[in-house]
């Protein structure tokens, strides 16, 4: 899929969350450690919720904003390399699992920040601000809940 408009960006990031959800579920099923299984289950549910929230923002977005071309920006900051299917296996270490998941989320947040700064219309800036805020807040919430889970 070639990413050229903000709608394409949203589709790619929704796909990212869905793929990460699937990968975390696979890791959960393969794990024999209860703490890791619990963490992977939580993260998988979180990713599914995040994919649904991204879809909700897309549905409420202005059509002109969704059709905003951003090819030149994405040429400089491509998102096609964010592919969670390339994770060969999830480690049995909860800290490593969180590191991998957070790295992926930080890439998405970086993309949203990059695009937000470069949008020229109010509607496209607002769309990117909403996506950026959602991803930042949800990622922070995920991290805090995962830390509490590990402390238990």
LINCOR-V351795 format. One record per helix or strand. SS is the DSSP state (H for helix, E for strand). FROM is the first residue (numbers start at 1). LEN is the number of residues. Records with the same first field share a line. If there is no record, write none. Layout:
BEGIN
SS: FROM-LEN, FROM-LEN
END
This chain:
BEGIN
E: 5-1, 69-1
H: 6-25, 34-27, 63-4, 71-6, 84-3, 94-25, 122-30
END
